[in-house]
Amino acid sequence: MIQNKPLVTNMFTADPSAHVFDGKIYIYPSHDPGEDVENNDNGDQYNMRDYHVFEMADTENYPKDCGEVLHLKDVPWASKQLWAPDCNKKGDTYYFIFPARDKEGMFRLGIATGKNPGGPFKAEPNPIPGSYSIDPCLFNDTDGEFYCTFGGIWGGQLDQYRNNVWGADNKEPTEGYAVCGKIAKMAPDMKSFAEEPRDVVVLDENGEQLKATDHDRRYFEGPCQFKRGDTYYFTYSTGDTHNIVYATSKNVYGPYTYGGVLLKPVLGWTNHHYCVEFNGKWYLFYHDCELSKGVNQNRNIKFCELKFNDDGSIDPIDALVK
């Protein structure tokens, strides 16, 4: 039984996204370098320099390492920190999307392309115009359109933007509405946005937008967007309170209504996840720090089954290593 067990043990892996291509699950994580450095809220300890892709033929056997698929030295515009990526397919091309700091230290989103889901990928010479922050999720809607949801506050710089414009004096709000994750439709070339990024607004049970002080429910980072039936799910990490939560809508842009906790806090400070359907069942990919015994920047990816109820709600998962 490999559910809730570290899927990769010869290196530290984190921030998984997962997709089904050609009847197999492909996992796209970040690669923690295994360094022992001081933690800070800016995320300097997460100094990733390359990506590996992992192929799972089924949910009973450990995945195969497809090898290094992209390295920092091969991204012309990036200076450091290859953080949480994603990948999706359009036509016969796989589009690998990833964040990194540019030469000025600002996070941007980049695109790399390849002909196989397991890579390798070749980076475009420049980041996506108008992109910023971290944690891209590349969602393919049932009508064939692709959307990128993204954003993370603190080290991910999302809280420093207002109306898609960066300002040095902008801070995470301590009152009023919470910072929102972002969404933008992708252009047909899959290398640019077709529009200005919009807020993904999450409402409470009374139809009010979540407040900045609502740390148990408000957006922090790590979005995953998917569709089940006619319902869109927007799932994300609450960051400093360590929940993975979900919200639902009938419109890809929202607003979304908060639904509840999907994954309770795990061992380690951060969490990052992805939801994927495979052979008629839904699975949650996530990470914790079991292999490193709680060292926050040395993480390992895991997965488990995700249970939906008839009303579309999701049973919360407790995967804390005791």
C-alpha positions as CSV (number, residue, x, y, z in Angstrom):
1,M,0.0,0.0,0.0
2,I,1.7,3.2,-1.1
3,Q,-1.0,5.8,-0.2
4,N,0.1,8.3,2.4
5,K,3.7,7.0,2.0
6,P,6.6,9.1,0.5
7,L,6.6,8.4,-3.2
8,V,10.2,9.4,-3.8
9,T,12.9,8.6,-1.2
10,N,16.2,9.3,-3.0
11,M,15.6,13.1,-3.2
12,F,13.4,15.6,-1.5
13,T,10.3,16.6,-3.6
14,A,7.4,19.0,-2.9
15,D,4.6,21.0,-4.4
16,P,3.1,18.3,-6.6
17,S,0.8,18.8,-9.5
18,A,-0.5,15.6,-11.3
19,H,-2.2,14.9,-14.6
20,V,-3.3,11.8,-16.5
21,F,-1.7,11.4,-19.9
22,D,-1.7,8.2,-22.0
23,G,-3.3,6.3,-19.2
24,K,-0.6,7.1,-16.6
25,I,-0.3,9.7,-13.9
26,Y,2.5,12.2,-14.3
27,I,3.6,14.1,-11.2
28,Y,5.2,17.5,-11.6
29,P,6.8,18.5,-8.3
30,S,9.5,20.9,-7.2
31,H,12.9,19.5,-6.1
32,D,14.1,20.5,-2.7
33,P,17.9,20.5,-2.8
34,G,18.3,19.1,0.7
35,E,20.2,22.1,2.2
36,D,20.3,22.9,5.9
37,V,19.7,26.7,5.9
38,E,17.8,29.1,8.1
39,N,14.0,29.4,7.5
40,N,12.4,32.8,6.9
41,D,9.0,34.1,5.7
42,N,10.5,35.2,2.4
43,G,11.2,31.6,1.5
44,D,14.9,31.9,0.8
45,Q,15.4,28.4,2.2
46,Y,13.5,27.0,-0.8
47,N,16.4,27.3,-3.3
48,M,15.3,24.8,-6.0
49,R,17.4,24.6,-9.1
50,D,15.9,21.9,-11.3
51,Y,12.8,19.8,-12.0
52,H,12.2,16.1,-12.2
53,V,9.0,14.4,-13.5
54,F,7.6,11.1,-12.1
55,E,5.5,8.6,-13.9
56,M,3.0,6.4,-12.2
57,A,1.5,3.5,-14.2
58,D,-1.0,2.7,-11.5
59,T,-1.8,3.6,-7.8
60,E,-0.3,0.4,-6.4
61,N,3.4,0.9,-7.4
62,Y,5.9,3.6,-6.8
63,P,6.6,6.1,-9.6
64,K,9.4,6.1,-12.1
65,D,11.8,9.1,-12.2
66,C,11.8,10.4,-15.8
67,G,14.9,12.3,-14.9
68,E,15.8,16.0,-14.9
69,V,13.5,17.8,-17.3
70,L,14.6,21.4,-16.8
71,H,17.4,23.2,-15.0
72,L,17.8,26.8,-13.9
73,K,20.8,27.3,-16.1
74,D,18.6,26.6,-19.1
75,V,16.1,29.4,-18.3
76,P,17.5,32.6,-19.8
77,W,15.4,35.0,-17.8
78,A,15.5,33.4,-14.4
79,S,18.0,34.0,-11.5
80,K,16.9,31.4,-8.9
81,Q,14.2,29.5,-7.1
82,L,12.4,27.2,-9.4
83,W,9.3,26.7,-7.3
84,A,6.0,24.8,-7.7
85,P,5.3,23.9,-11.4
86,D,2.4,22.5,-13.4
87,C,2.0,21.0,-16.9
88,N,-0.8,20.4,-19.4
89,K,-1.2,19.3,-23.0
90,K,-2.7,21.2,-25.9
91,G,-2.5,19.5,-29.3
92,D,0.7,17.5,-29.5
93,T,2.6,19.8,-27.2
94,Y,3.1,19.7,-23.4
95,Y,3.3,23.1,-21.7
96,F,5.3,23.1,-18.5
97,I,4.6,26.2,-16.5
98,F,6.8,27.3,-13.6
99,P,7.7,30.3,-11.4
100,A,11.1,31.7,-10.8
101,R,12.7,34.9,-9.8
102,D,13.9,37.1,-12.7
103,K,17.2,39.0,-12.7
104,E,15.6,41.7,-10.6
105,G,14.4,39.3,-7.9
106,M,10.7,39.4,-8.9
107,F,8.8,36.2,-9.4
108,R,7.4,35.6,-12.9
109,L,5.8,32.6,-14.6
110,G,7.6,30.8,-17.4
111,I,6.6,28.4,-20.1
112,A,8.7,25.4,-21.3
113,T,7.5,23.0,-24.0
114,G,8.1,19.4,-24.9
115,K,6.7,16.5,-26.9
116,N,6.5,14.0,-24.1
117,P,4.7,14.3,-20.7
118,G,7.9,13.1,-19.0
119,G,10.0,15.9,-20.6
120,P,12.5,17.2,-21.3
121,F,11.2,20.7,-21.7
122,K,12.8,23.7,-23.4
123,A,12.2,27.1,-21.7
124,E,10.9,30.1,-23.6
125,P,13.5,33.0,-23.6
126,N,11.2,35.3,-21.6
127,P,8.5,34.9,-18.9
128,I,4.8,35.2,-19.7
129,P,4.1,38.9,-20.3
130,G,2.2,40.4,-17.4
131,S,2.8,37.4,-15.1
132,Y,3.9,37.6,-11.5
133,S,4.0,35.7,-8.2
134,I,4.1,31.9,-7.9
135,D,2.2,28.5,-7.9
136,P,0.7,28.3,-11.4
137,C,-2.1,25.8,-12.1
138,L,-2.8,25.2,-15.8
139,F,-6.5,24.1,-16.0
140,N,-8.1,22.8,-19.2
141,D,-11.8,23.4,-19.1
142,T,-14.3,21.1,-20.8
143,D,-14.8,23.6,-23.7
144,G,-11.1,23.4,-24.6
145,E,-10.1,26.7,-23.0
146,F,-7.1,26.9,-20.7
147,Y,-6.8,29.0,-17.6
148,C,-3.9,29.8,-15.3
149,T,-4.7,30.3,-11.6
150,F,-1.7,31.5,-9.6
151,G,-0.4,33.5,-6.6
152,G,1.2,33.2,-3.2
153,I,1.6,35.9,-0.5
154,W,4.7,36.6,1.6
155,G,7.7,35.2,-0.3
156,G,5.4,34.7,-3.4
157,Q,4.9,38.5,-3.5
158,L,1.2,38.4,-4.3
159,D,0.3,40.8,-1.5
160,Q,2.6,43.4,-3.0
161,Y,0.3,43.8,-6.1
162,R,-2.8,45.9,-6.5
163,N,-4.7,45.6,-9.8
164,N,-1.8,43.7,-11.3
165,V,0.7,46.4,-10.5
166,W,3.5,46.0,-8.0
167,G,4.2,48.5,-5.3
168,A,7.0,48.5,-2.8
169,D,4.7,49.9,-0.1
170,N,1.9,47.3,-0.6
171,K,1.6,44.8,2.3
172,E,-0.7,41.9,3.3
173,P,-3.9,43.6,4.5
174,T,-4.7,43.3,8.2
175,E,-8.3,44.4,7.8
176,G,-10.9,44.4,5.0
177,Y,-10.9,41.8,2.3
178,A,-8.3,39.0,2.0
179,V,-5.8,38.9,-0.8
180,C,-7.3,36.9,-3.7
181,G,-5.7,34.3,-5.9
182,K,-5.5,35.2,-9.6
183,I,-6.9,33.7,-12.8
184,A,-6.3,34.5,-16.5
185,K,-7.3,32.8,-19.7
186,M,-4.4,31.6,-21.7
187,A,-3.9,32.8,-25.3
188,P,-4.1,30.2,-28.1
189,D,-0.3,30.0,-28.2
190,M,-0.3,28.9,-24.5
191,K,2.7,31.2,-24.0
192,S,0.8,34.4,-23.0
193,F,-2.3,35.6,-21.2
194,A,-5.4,36.4,-23.3
195,E,-6.5,38.9,-20.7
196,E,-5.5,40.8,-17.6
197,P,-5.4,38.5,-14.5
198,R,-8.6,38.7,-12.4
199,D,-9.3,38.1,-8.7
200,V,-10.6,34.7,-7.7
201,V,-13.1,35.8,-5.1
202,V,-14.1,33.4,-2.3
203,L,-17.3,34.0,-0.4
204,D,-18.4,32.7,3.0
205,E,-21.8,31.0,3.7
206,N,-23.5,34.4,3.8
207,G,-22.2,35.5,0.4
208,E,-19.7,37.9,1.9
209,Q,-16.1,37.9,0.6
210,L,-13.6,36.4,3.0
211,K,-11.8,38.8,5.2
212,A,-8.1,39.3,5.7
213,T,-8.4,38.2,9.4
214,D,-10.1,34.9,8.4
215,H,-6.8,32.9,8.4
216,D,-8.5,29.5,8.6
217,R,-10.3,30.1,5.3
218,R,-8.7,32.9,3.3
219,Y,-6.3,32.4,0.3
220,F,-2.6,32.2,0.9
221,E,-1.0,30.2,-1.9
222,G,-1.1,26.9,-3.9
223,P,-4.2,27.0,-6.1
224,C,-5.6,23.9,-7.9
225,Q,-8.6,24.3,-10.2
226,F,-10.6,21.4,-11.6
227,K,-14.1,20.6,-12.7
228,R,-16.4,17.8,-11.6
229,G,-19.7,17.6,-13.4
230,D,-20.9,21.1,-13.9
231,T,-19.1,22.4,-10.8
232,Y,-15.7,24.2,-10.7
233,Y,-13.5,23.6,-7.6
234,F,-11.0,26.1,-6.5
235,T,-8.7,24.6,-3.8
236,Y,-5.8,26.2,-2.1
237,S,-3.6,26.5,1.0
238,T,-4.4,28.8,3.9
239,G,-0.6,29.0,4.4
240,D,0.1,30.1,8.0
241,T,-2.8,28.0,9.3
242,H,-1.8,25.0,7.2
243,N,-5.1,23.9,5.8
244,I,-5.9,22.8,2.3
245,V,-9.5,24.0,1.6
246,Y,-12.0,24.1,-1.2
247,A,-14.6,26.4,-2.7
248,T,-17.1,25.8,-5.5
249,S,-18.7,27.8,-8.3
250,K,-20.7,27.3,-11.5
251,N,-18.5,29.8,-13.3
252,V,-14.8,29.2,-14.0
253,Y,-14.0,32.8,-12.8
254,G,-16.2,32.5,-9.7
255,P,-17.1,33.9,-7.3
256,Y,-16.5,30.7,-5.4
257,T,-18.3,29.7,-2.2
258,Y,-16.1,28.3,0.6
259,G,-16.9,24.6,1.2
260,G,-14.6,23.3,3.9
261,V,-11.2,21.8,4.7
262,L,-10.0,19.2,2.2
263,L,-6.7,18.3,4.0
264,K,-5.9,19.1,7.6
265,P,-2.4,20.3,8.6
266,V,0.4,17.9,7.9
267,L,4.0,17.5,9.3
268,G,5.9,20.6,8.2
269,W,5.1,24.3,7.8
270,T,3.9,24.4,4.2
271,N,1.5,22.4,2.2
272,H,0.8,22.2,-1.5
273,H,-1.5,19.8,-3.4
274,Y,-3.3,18.8,-6.5
275,C,-6.5,16.8,-7.2
276,V,-6.7,14.4,-10.2
277,E,-9.2,11.8,-11.4
278,F,-7.7,8.4,-12.5
279,N,-9.6,5.3,-13.5
280,G,-12.9,6.6,-12.0
281,K,-11.4,7.6,-8.6
282,W,-10.2,11.0,-7.4
283,Y,-6.8,11.3,-5.7
284,L,-5.1,14.1,-3.7
285,F,-1.4,14.6,-4.2
286,Y,0.3,16.6,-1.4
287,H,3.6,16.9,0.5
288,D,4.8,16.7,4.1
289,C,8.2,16.4,5.9
290,E,8.1,12.8,7.0
291,L,11.5,11.8,5.5
292,S,13.3,14.8,7.0
293,K,11.4,14.5,10.3
294,G,9.9,17.9,10.1
295,V,12.6,20.0,8.3
296,N,10.4,22.4,6.4
297,Q,12.5,22.9,3.3
298,N,13.2,19.1,2.9
299,R,9.9,17.6,1.9
300,N,8.4,14.5,0.2
301,I,5.4,14.0,-2.0
302,K,2.5,11.7,-1.2
303,F,-1.0,10.9,-2.4
304,C,-4.2,9.4,-1.1
305,E,-7.8,8.8,-2.3
306,L,-10.2,11.8,-2.3
307,K,-13.8,11.1,-1.2
308,F,-16.7,13.2,-2.7
309,N,-20.2,13.1,-1.2
310,D,-23.4,13.2,-3.3
311,D,-23.8,16.9,-2.7
312,G,-20.3,17.6,-4.0
313,S,-18.7,18.2,-0.6
314,I,-15.4,16.6,0.1
315,D,-14.5,14.6,3.2
316,P,-11.6,16.2,5.1
317,I,-8.4,14.1,5.2
318,D,-6.2,13.8,8.2
319,A,-2.8,12.7,7.0
320,L,-0.7,14.0,9.9
321,V,2.3,11.6,10.6
322,K,1.8,10.6,14.3
